[in-house]
Amino acid sequence: MKIKAIKGDFTICKVCDYSQVDFTTEYVFTGKTDEELSLVCQTESTPTNVTECSSGWRMMRIEGKLDFSLIGILSHVSTVLAQSGIGLFAISTFNTDYILVKRENFPRALDALSINGYEIVVTEKK
């Protein structure tokens, strides 16, 4: 299975509303519940109306369209990272899963996944 390193830094935050979110950027993930409005975006696109914020994240994507019948992919990735002492923030879309780890852990995360049989696709330096 291939994992692609996505270039750039990302921010995970809570916002007052989505009025300042730039949905034209390449990566924007939102989540709305009865308790919060969450946003994951490229750091340079972080809106000013955040109420809580965590910056310094890097992102990777499990390549390809994952069929809903596939079981345990995200579980295996998270187990590999946990065994390496690396926390994660996961996002699932219709097609695939995205994993964010803190910037300082990103090279170690890619190495751990590579050692465990994942093909790492890097389009820039780690």
C-alpha positions in Angstrom: 0.0 0.0 0.0 1.3 3.5 -0.8 1.3 6.5 1.5 1.9 9.9 0.0 3.5 12.7 2.0 1.5 15.9 1.4 3.7 19.0 1.3 3.1 21.9 3.5 2.1 22.6 7.1 -1.4 22.2 8.4 -3.5 23.6 11.3 -6.2 21.9 13.2 -8.7 24.3 14.8 -12.1 25.2 16.1 -13.9 28.1 14.5 -16.8 30.4 15.3 -18.3 29.8 11.9 -17.1 28.8 8.4 -17.5 32.3 6.9 -13.8 32.9 6.7 -12.8 29.5 5.4 -11.2 29.6 2.0 -12.7 26.6 0.3 -10.7 27.2 -2.9 -7.5 25.9 -1.3 -6.3 22.4 -2.1 -7.0 20.9 1.3 -9.9 21.9 3.6 -11.6 19.5 6.0 -14.6 20.5 8.1 -16.5 18.8 10.8 -19.7 20.0 12.5 -21.3 18.6 15.6 -23.7 19.8 18.2 -20.6 20.9 20.2 -18.2 22.4 17.7 -17.2 23.5 14.2 -13.8 22.0 13.4 -11.4 22.8 10.6 -8.2 21.4 9.2 -6.5 23.5 6.6 -3.1 24.6 5.3 -1.6 26.8 7.9 -1.3 29.8 5.6 -5.1 29.6 5.1 -6.1 29.6 8.8 -9.0 32.0 9.3 -8.9 34.7 12.0 -12.1 33.5 13.7 -10.5 30.5 15.4 -11.4 29.8 19.1 -8.8 27.1 19.6 -5.9 26.1 17.4 -3.0 23.6 17.0 -0.5 24.3 14.3 2.7 22.5 13.2 1.1 19.4 11.6 2.1 17.5 8.5 -0.2 15.3 6.4 0.0 12.0 4.6 -2.6 10.2 2.4 -3.3 6.6 1.9 -3.1 6.5 -1.9 -5.9 5.1 -4.1 -9.6 4.8 -3.6 -10.3 2.6 -0.6 -13.3 0.3 -0.9 -15.6 0.3 2.1 -15.2 -3.4 2.4 -11.5 -3.0 3.3 -11.0 -3.5 7.0 -8.2 -2.4 9.4 -6.2 0.0 7.2 -6.4 3.0 9.4 -6.1 0.7 12.5 -2.8 -0.7 11.2 -1.4 2.7 10.4 -2.3 4.0 13.8 -0.8 0.9 15.5 2.5 1.4 13.7 2.6 5.0 14.7 1.6 4.3 18.3 4.3 1.7 18.6 6.7 4.4 17.5 5.4 6.8 20.1 3.8 9.1 17.5 0.3 10.5 18.0 -2.0 11.2 15.1 -5.1 13.1 13.9 -7.0 11.1 11.3 -9.5 12.3 8.7 -11.5 10.0 6.5 -13.1 11.0 3.2 -15.3 9.1 0.8 -12.2 7.9 -1.1 -9.4 7.4 1.5 -7.9 8.3 4.8 -5.5 11.2 5.7 -3.2 11.1 8.7 -1.7 14.1 10.3 1.3 14.0 12.7 3.2 16.8 14.3 5.9 18.2 12.1 8.8 17.1 14.3 7.5 13.5 14.1 6.8 13.4 10.4 10.2 11.9 9.2 10.0 9.2 12.0 6.4 8.4 11.0 7.3 7.9 7.4 10.3 5.7 8.4 8.2 3.6 10.7 5.5 3.1 8.0 8.2 2.2 5.4 9.8 -0.4 7.8 6.3 -1.9 8.2 5.8 -2.5 4.4 4.2 0.8 3.2 5.6 2.4 0.1 6.2 6.0 0.8 5.8 8.6 -2.0 7.6 11.8 -1.2 7.5 14.7 -3.6 9.7 16.9 -1.4 12.3 16.5 1.3 10.9 15.0 4.6 
